[in-house]
Amino acid sequence: MGFRENLKSELQYVGMLVKELSARSGIKKKTLDSYLGAQECAPSATAAVSIARALGVSVEYLVDGTESGNNRPLSALPQDIQAIVQASELLNTKDRQVVLTLANTLRKR
């Protein structure tokens, strides 16, 4: 996948609208729309960095879909995922393993 597809996917993943990304990144909505459009305009390096920071991912991830390490801050995740992570911190080791097993089982569906 390229920049356009990765950007679309990440916006959907974090539940962010283009206008919200515009406000967070300082890039005009019209410009972001051009990156998301069918013509697939490529952003400048500066714009790509601003977008990646606003989304909590690396530029590398937006460009080619790969990422070395997990650079996503908790605040960049959807609210329901944040709640799950925060609740899991209160669990003991045995209960965390039960939750992990359940999550893996659900993921295989």
C-alpha positions in Angstrom: 0.0 0.0 0.0 1.1 3.6 -0.6 0.8 6.8 1.3 -2.8 7.4 0.3 -4.0 4.0 1.4 -2.0 4.0 4.6 -3.2 7.5 5.5 -6.8 6.4 4.9 -6.3 3.3 7.0 -4.7 5.2 9.9 -7.5 7.8 9.9 -10.1 5.1 10.1 -8.1 3.2 12.7 -7.8 6.1 15.1 -11.3 7.3 14.3 -10.2 10.8 13.2 -11.8 13.0 10.6 -9.7 14.8 8.0 -10.7 18.2 9.5 -9.4 16.9 12.9 -6.1 15.8 11.3 -5.9 19.3 9.7 -6.2 21.0 13.0 -3.7 18.7 14.7 -1.1 18.7 11.9 -1.5 22.3 10.7 -2.0 21.2 7.2 -5.0 22.6 5.3 -7.9 20.2 4.8 -7.9 20.8 1.1 -4.3 19.7 1.0 -5.0 16.6 3.0 -7.9 15.9 0.7 -5.5 16.0 -2.3 -3.3 13.4 -0.5 -6.4 11.2 -0.1 -7.7 11.7 -3.6 -7.6 9.4 -6.6 -4.7 11.4 -8.1 -2.5 10.4 -5.2 -0.5 13.6 -4.7 2.6 13.0 -2.6 3.2 15.3 0.4 6.5 17.1 1.1 8.7 15.6 3.7 7.7 18.3 6.1 4.0 17.7 5.6 4.5 13.9 6.0 6.3 14.5 9.3 3.5 16.7 10.5 0.8 14.2 9.5 2.7 11.3 11.1 3.2 13.2 14.4 -0.5 14.1 14.5 -1.5 10.4 14.0 1.2 9.1 16.3 2.9 6.9 13.7 6.2 7.1 11.8 6.6 8.6 8.4 8.0 5.3 7.3 4.7 3.6 8.2 2.7 6.2 6.2 4.9 5.8 3.2 5.4 2.0 3.0 3.3 0.5 5.7 6.2 -0.8 7.8 7.3 0.5 11.1 10.4 -0.2 13.2 9.1 -0.3 16.8 5.7 0.9 18.1 5.8 4.7 18.2 2.0 5.1 18.7 1.2 7.0 21.9 -1.8 5.8 23.9 -3.6 9.1 23.2 -3.5 8.3 19.5 -5.5 5.2 19.9 -9.4 5.1 19.7 -11.1 5.8 23.1 -12.3 2.2 23.5 -8.8 0.8 23.0 -7.4 3.3 25.5 -10.0 2.1 28.0 -9.0 -1.5 27.4 -5.3 -0.7 27.9 -5.9 1.3 31.0 -8.1 -1.4 32.5 -5.5 -4.1 31.7 -2.9 -2.3 33.8 -5.0 -3.0 36.9 -5.1 -6.8 36.2 -2.8 -9.3 37.9 -0.6 -11.5 35.7 -3.0 -14.5 35.7 -5.9 -12.3 34.7 -3.9 -10.6 31.9 -3.2 -14.0 30.5 -6.9 -14.9 30.5 -7.7 -11.6 28.7 -4.9 -12.2 26.2 -6.1 -15.7 25.4 -9.7 -14.4 24.9 -8.5 -11.6 22.7 -6.5 -14.1 20.5 -9.5 -16.3 20.3 -11.7 -13.4 19.2 -9.1 -12.3 16.6 -9.2 -15.7 14.9 -12.9 -15.4 14.2 
